[in-house]
Structure formats: C-alpha cells, structure tokens
Amino acid sequence: MPLRLNLLAEAQAEEELRRRDPVKRGIWAGGFLVALVLVWAGWLQFRIMSHKSQLSNLEVRLALQNKSYAKITQNEKDLADLTRKLSDLERLSTNRFLWGNLLNTLQKSTVSDVQMLGLRCEQAHIVTEGTKPKTNSETGKITIGKPGSAVERIRLQFDAKDASSTPGDQVGKFKVALSSSDYFRKLLGKTNEITLRNLSPPALDGASGKTVVIFSLECRLPEKSPK
C-alpha cells in the first residue's frame, strides 16, 4: 500500500485555524453591528428631517390661522361696535323730541284771555367720554374701562299774558290746562311738573289798552340717554 504524505497539511491546518479564529468573527460581527447602527442612525435622521419639515408646515399654517383669527376677531368687534351705534341712533331717533306734538297740544290747551307770547326750548346733550381698560405694569392688576355715555336734557318755557278782568287769575288755570293734557302727562311723568317761573305785576298793555300780567311757565323733561 503506497504511503501518501501531505506536505501542505501544516499550512492547511493553520489556514483552518485562521478561518475559525474568534477575533476575526468578532470583527465581522462588529462591522455588521456598526453598519446596522449607521443604517438605524440614518433612518432616525431621515425621520427627524421629515418631522422638521412637517413642523415647519404646521407652523406656517398656524401663523396663517392666527392671522385669520385676528382678522375675524377684529371684524366681530367692529360689527358689535357698529351694531351698538346703529341701535343708539335708532333709539335716539325714536326718542327724539317732536315739535309737532307739542304745538298741537298748545293749540288745544287754551284758556280765555290768555295769549301765548313765545315758546323757548333749551336742548343740551351732556357727553361723558369712555375710559379704556388699563393694566398696572407693576402689579398686573387690570382696571376695567367704562363705555362713553350721553344724556339729553330739555327745558321748555312758555311765555304768555293774562288779559282777563282780574289779571293773574287765569295763570293757574292755564298751568292746569297744560298739566292735565295727555301729552304733558306722558311727557313729564310723575317726577316732573310745570312750574311758574316769572309773574310780572299788572301793567297797562299799550296794544290793547288793558291791564295785563306777563308770566312764564317752565318744565324740564326727564333726562334721556341713548344707551
């Protein structure tokens, strides 16, 4: 039987040992792990960039929404202010003093020997400016503002003369005639009344040659506010 000698057996054994070397396997395993970590890090970076892009888009949308909200809020404030002003104007026009009704009442409220000489009206509007809310910079306390207001004040004066046989006797009757009319009862209410303002002594009237008394009645209408 022939004898075979493998002269490369030792080199092959060393090569086999190198292939089975745990250090080499560890290097390959470490390289694979490093590659896996790099892939994972790249995936995380991609997700971060994607989320940043989404966040940027959301911030832009939020800014647009804030602008729209601010515009809508301002429009609501303007609409509320316009509605309030229209309501004030409507109430003011509804409650305004009408001269026709007054003159018609004076025509019907007549007393013998009493002649109207004049009619005066003083009409004033007292306006109070509103105040804006204020915030104390030190304490942060907020002081609530107050809206502006307006009050209408009207004073009427009736100048007349009494040319009766006993001058002055008809003054009270004329006052009662005015006060008892439905118009003045509704106009003055329960707290206001017609009062005697001036009463002159009897004097000779050059036009009629009679002795007359000149007198004035006045009344103040209840204050009205358009608010």
Backbone torsions as a table, in degrees:
resi	resn	phi	psi	omega
1	MET	NA	127.2	-174.9
2	PRO	-71.7	149.4	178.9
3	LEU	-100.1	123.2	-179.0
4	ARG	-107.2	131.5	178.7
5	LEU	-115.0	128.3	177.4
6	ASN	-99.4	100.8	-177.9
7	LEU	-73.3	-15.3	-179.7
8	LEU	-99.4	8.0	-176.7
9	ALA	-60.2	-40.6	-178.4
10	GLU	-66.6	-41.2	179.4
11	ALA	-67.4	-37.9	178.9
12	GLN	-66.9	-38.2	178.9
13	ALA	-63.5	-41.9	178.9
14	GLU	-64.6	-38.4	178.3
15	GLU	-64.9	-39.2	178.1
16	GLU	-65.3	-38.7	177.8
17	LEU	-65.0	-37.5	178.8
18	ARG	-65.7	-38.6	178.6
19	ARG	-65.8	-33.1	-178.9
20	ARG	-92.8	11.1	-178.6
21	ASP	-66.3	121.3	179.8
22	PRO	-62.7	-27.8	179.6
23	VAL	-66.1	-41.7	179.6
24	LYS	-64.9	-41.6	177.5
25	ARG	-63.2	-38.1	178.2
26	GLY	-63.3	-36.5	179.3
27	ILE	-65.6	-43.9	178.4
28	TRP	-62.9	-42.3	179.5
29	ALA	-64.2	-41.5	178.3
30	GLY	-63.6	-40.2	178.1
31	GLY	-63.6	-39.2	178.4
32	PHE	-64.7	-41.4	178.9
33	LEU	-64.7	-41.4	178.5
34	VAL	-61.9	-42.3	178.3
35	ALA	-63.1	-39.3	178.8
36	LEU	-65.1	-41.1	178.1
37	VAL	-64.2	-39.9	179.2
38	LEU	-64.3	-41.8	177.7
39	VAL	-62.6	-43.3	179.9
40	TRP	-64.2	-41.9	178.2
41	ALA	-63.1	-41.1	178.0
42	GLY	-63.8	-38.7	178.6
43	TRP	-65.6	-41.0	176.7
44	LEU	-63.1	-42.2	179.2
45	GLN	-62.9	-38.2	177.6
46	PHE	-64.4	-42.3	179.0
47	ARG	-65.7	-39.5	178.1
48	ILE	-61.0	-45.9	179.1
49	MET	-64.0	-38.9	178.7
50	SER	-64.5	-43.1	179.2
51	HIS	-68.3	-35.0	175.9
52	LYS	-62.5	-41.7	178.2
53	SER	-63.3	-43.3	177.5
54	GLN	-63.2	-40.9	178.5
55	LEU	-62.6	-41.8	178.6
56	SER	-61.9	-42.5	178.5
57	ASN	-64.1	-40.2	178.9
58	LEU	-66.1	-38.1	177.9
59	GLU	-64.2	-40.3	177.6
60	VAL	-63.9	-44.5	178.4
61	ARG	-63.7	-39.4	179.0
62	LEU	-64.6	-40.4	178.3
63	ALA	-62.5	-41.3	177.6
64	LEU	-65.0	-40.3	177.9
65	GLN	-64.3	-39.0	178.6
66	ASN	-63.8	-40.2	177.5
67	LYS	-63.8	-43.8	179.6
68	SER	-64.2	-40.4	179.9
69	TYR	-64.6	-43.1	178.8
70	ALA	-62.8	-39.5	179.2
71	LYS	-66.8	-42.4	178.9
72	ILE	-64.1	-42.4	179.4
73	THR	-61.9	-43.3	179.1
74	GLN	-65.1	-39.9	177.4
75	ASN	-63.1	-38.2	177.6
76	GLU	-64.3	-41.4	177.9
77	LYS	-64.1	-44.0	179.2
78	ASP	-63.3	-40.1	179.7
79	LEU	-65.6	-42.2	178.8
80	ALA	-64.1	-40.5	179.3
81	ASP	-66.6	-41.5	178.6
82	LEU	-65.4	-40.7	178.2
83	THR	-62.8	-41.3	179.2
84	ARG	-64.5	-41.7	-180.0
85	LYS	-66.4	-41.3	177.7
86	LEU	-62.8	-40.5	178.4
87	SER	-64.2	-40.5	178.2
88	ASP	-63.8	-42.8	179.7
89	LEU	-65.6	-39.7	178.7
90	GLU	-65.3	-42.3	179.4
91	ARG	-66.9	-38.4	179.0
92	LEU	-65.5	-41.1	179.3
93	SER	-68.9	-33.2	179.0
94	THR	-70.9	-37.4	-175.4
95	ASN	-96.1	9.1	-175.8
96	ARG	-68.5	156.1	-178.7
97	PHE	-77.4	126.5	-178.1
98	LEU	-105.4	119.0	-177.5
99	TRP	-72.2	-30.7	-177.7
100	GLY	-59.9	-42.8	179.9
101	ASN	-64.5	-39.0	179.7
102	LEU	-65.5	-47.9	-178.5
103	LEU	-64.6	-35.9	177.6
104	ASN	-65.1	-37.7	178.3
105	THR	-67.7	-39.6	179.1
106	LEU	-64.5	-33.8	178.1
107	GLN	-65.4	-33.0	-177.1
108	LYS	-89.1	-19.9	-177.2
109	SER	-98.1	72.7	-177.9
110	THR	-108.7	150.9	177.2
111	VAL	-131.5	141.2	-178.6
112	SER	-57.9	138.6	176.0
113	ASP	66.6	12.3	175.4
114	VAL	-112.6	124.6	-177.7
115	GLN	-119.3	129.6	176.4
116	MET	-72.2	132.2	178.6
117	LEU	-104.7	-28.9	-177.8
118	GLY	-173.1	161.7	178.9
119	LEU	-136.3	127.7	-179.9
120	ARG	-120.9	145.9	177.7
121	CYS	-136.7	126.4	174.7
122	GLU	-111.7	116.3	-177.9
123	GLN	-121.5	126.3	-178.2
124	ALA	-137.7	147.2	176.1
125	HIS	-117.9	117.1	179.7
126	ILE	-94.1	113.5	-176.2
127	VAL	-104.0	131.1	175.2
128	THR	-113.0	119.8	-178.5
129	GLU	-69.2	143.5	177.8
130	GLY	-79.1	164.6	178.2
131	THR	-118.3	144.2	-179.8
132	LYS	-88.6	153.7	176.4
133	PRO	-62.5	143.5	-179.9
134	LYS	-127.4	145.3	178.0
135	THR	-118.3	124.6	177.9
136	ASN	-70.9	119.9	-176.7
137	SER	-65.7	-24.5	-177.6
138	GLU	-88.4	-47.9	-176.2
139	THR	-97.1	-17.2	-177.6
140	GLY	77.1	7.3	-179.5
141	LYS	-73.1	135.3	-178.3
142	ILE	-101.4	125.3	175.4
143	THR	-97.0	118.6	-176.5
144	ILE	-69.1	134.6	178.1
145	GLY	-78.3	167.2	179.9
146	LYS	-123.5	136.4	178.2
147	PRO	-71.2	155.0	176.9
148	GLY	-69.6	161.5	-179.0
149	SER	-144.3	160.3	178.6
150	ALA	-142.0	138.0	-179.6
151	VAL	-124.0	131.8	178.3
152	GLU	-98.8	128.0	178.5
153	ARG	-122.4	129.6	-178.4
154	ILE	-129.2	130.9	174.8
155	ARG	-122.9	130.5	179.0
156	LEU	-111.5	139.1	177.0
157	GLN	-131.0	130.1	-179.9
158	PHE	-111.9	117.3	177.5
159	ASP	-100.8	129.8	-177.0
160	ALA	-150.4	171.4	176.5
161	LYS	-132.5	144.2	179.2
162	ASP	-105.4	112.4	-178.4
163	ALA	-111.0	28.7	179.8
164	SER	-73.9	174.8	179.7
165	SER	-62.7	-29.1	174.7
166	THR	-120.1	88.1	-174.5
167	PRO	-57.2	130.3	-179.5
168	GLY	109.6	-22.8	-178.4
169	ASP	-70.2	-27.0	-176.3
170	GLN	-87.3	-6.2	-178.1
171	VAL	-62.4	-48.2	-179.8
172	GLY	-63.3	-37.9	179.5
173	LYS	-65.5	-39.0	178.7
174	PHE	-66.8	-38.8	177.6
175	LYS	-62.7	-44.0	178.9
176	VAL	-65.7	-37.9	179.4
177	ALA	-61.0	-40.5	178.2
178	LEU	-71.5	-46.5	-175.5
179	SER	-64.8	-32.6	-176.4
180	SER	-83.4	-7.2	179.1
181	SER	-70.3	147.0	180.0
182	ASP	-59.8	-36.0	-177.4
183	TYR	-62.3	-50.6	-177.2
184	PHE	-72.0	-29.8	176.9
185	ARG	-64.1	-42.3	178.2
186	LYS	-73.2	-36.1	-176.0
187	LEU	-70.4	-41.6	-174.2
188	LEU	-90.9	-25.9	-178.0
189	GLY	74.6	-160.9	-176.2
190	LYS	-90.8	-20.4	-174.1
191	THR	-94.8	-16.1	-178.6
192	ASN	-111.2	151.4	179.6
193	GLU	-150.0	164.5	176.6
194	ILE	-84.8	128.9	-176.9
195	THR	-123.4	157.7	176.6
196	LEU	-83.4	123.1	-177.0
197	ARG	-98.6	-48.8	-178.6
198	ASN	-134.6	145.9	175.8
199	LEU	-146.0	111.5	-177.5
200	SER	-83.0	159.0	173.4
201	PRO	-70.6	157.3	178.5
202	PRO	-56.6	135.4	-179.3
203	ALA	-145.1	155.4	-178.6
204	LEU	-77.0	129.2	178.0
205	ASP	-90.0	117.8	-176.7
206	GLY	-64.7	-30.8	-177.0
207	ALA	-73.4	-43.3	-176.6
208	SER	-101.9	-16.2	-177.4
209	GLY	74.6	13.2	178.8
210	LYS	-102.8	159.8	173.2
211	THR	-84.5	126.9	-175.5
212	VAL	-130.7	164.8	174.0
213	VAL	-123.4	127.4	176.3
214	ILE	-94.9	130.5	-179.2
215	PHE	-141.9	163.0	179.4
216	SER	-133.9	133.9	172.7
217	LEU	-111.7	147.4	178.3
218	GLU	-140.4	157.7	174.6
219	CYS	-149.8	149.3	178.3
220	ARG	-115.3	124.1	-178.8
221	LEU	-75.0	150.2	176.4
222	PRO	-57.3	141.7	179.2
223	GLU	-65.5	140.4	178.8
224	LYS	-124.4	145.4	178.3
225	SER	-128.5	136.4	177.8
226	PRO	-70.8	-10.6	-178.8
227	LYS	-77.3	NA	NA
